[in-house]
Amino acid sequence: MLRVVLYLVQLSLLVYCLIDCIQSDTKRVRNLPKIAWIILIVLIPLAGPIAWLIAGRPARDGGAPPWRPGTTGGPTRPSSAPRGPDDDPDFLRRLNPRPPAEPGDPSDSDPPAPDQRS
């Protein structure tokens, strides 16, 4: 019975890691090319899937992919893009397309209040 449980654990780990590897973005897979990870997971029974989970699976932080041999430069830094619309100067400019009026400009004054006759 214990052998069956161990076999099922190994098989489920293989299936999980294989599906996870296939669905991962090719650019974010770490340390080896994606096809090499697939071969490693399938051909090396328990060590392949465990190696994928430890060393090959993309990081969950959503950051830039790590540096690989053969690419130029090192790891990229996350961009300093605005976090929300109120931090984006272009968005704020689109909300108010005309520049603010000067203090003495007649267009700066408030419009007349409507009659409030009842």
N, C-alpha and C positions, 0 to 999 in steps of 0.2 A: 504494500500500500504506500509506503514512504517513497519507493522508487517512482510510482505513478505520479505522486504529488510533485516530486522534484522534476520529473519530465514535463509535467504540465506548466510548472513555473518557468522552466527554461523555454518551452515553446511559446508561452504567452509573452515572455520578455523579448524573444526573437521577433515575434509578430509586431509587438508594440514599437520596438526600436526600428524595425524595417519600415513600417508605415510612417513613423516620425521622421526618419531620414529622407524618405521619398518626398514627403510633403514639405520639407524644409527648403528655404530659399538657397539656391546654389551659392550665392555670394556671401551668405552668412555662416555657412558650415565651416567649422574650425579645423585646423591642423592637417587635413587631407582633403583631396577632391571628393565630391559627393559619391562618385561611382566607386572609389576605393573604400569608402565607408560601407556602402551597400555590400560589396564583396566580403569585407571583413566581418560584417554582421552575419552574413549567411554562412560563411565557411568556417569560422571559428566559434564553436558552440557557446559557451557562456562568456568568454572573455570579449568577444566582438561586441555584443550588445552593451555590456558594462563599460567597455572603452568608449562606445558612442555616447553613452549618458554622461561620462566624466569628461571626455576630451573632444568630442566632435559636435555635440549638440550646440546650436546657436544660443548665445546668452539671451536671457529674457528681458534685459534692461532696454532693449530696443536701440541700443547704441550702434555705432559704426562697426562693420565687420573687422576682425583683427587682421593684422598684417600677415601676408603670406610670402614665402620666398618666390621670387620671380616677378613681384609687383614693385612698382616704384614707390619710394617714400615709406613712411611708417604708418601707424594707425592714424585715422583721421579724427579730428576733434568734432564733437557735436556742434552744429551750427548755432549761432547766437540769434536765431530767429525769434521774433516776438512770441510770447506765450499766449496772449489773448488779443482780441480786437482792440481793446483800449490801450494796448502797448504798441500797436502798429501805427507809425506816423502816417503811412499812406492811407490807411483806413480812416484815420481821423481827418485827413485832408479831404477825402471824398465826402465826409459828412457835412463839412462846411467849405464848399468850393471857393467862395469869395473871401478875400482877406478882410479882416476887421476894419471898420470905418474909423476915421480919425475923430477925435473928441469933438471938434467943432462942426463936423459934417452934418447937414440937415437930415440925411438918410439914417443917421444914427439915433434920432429921437424916436420915442415910442409913437405908435400910431394912435390917432385920437380914439378915445373910448366910445363905444356905441351908446346911443341914447337909451336911457333906462326909464322911459315913460311907461306907466302902467295904465 
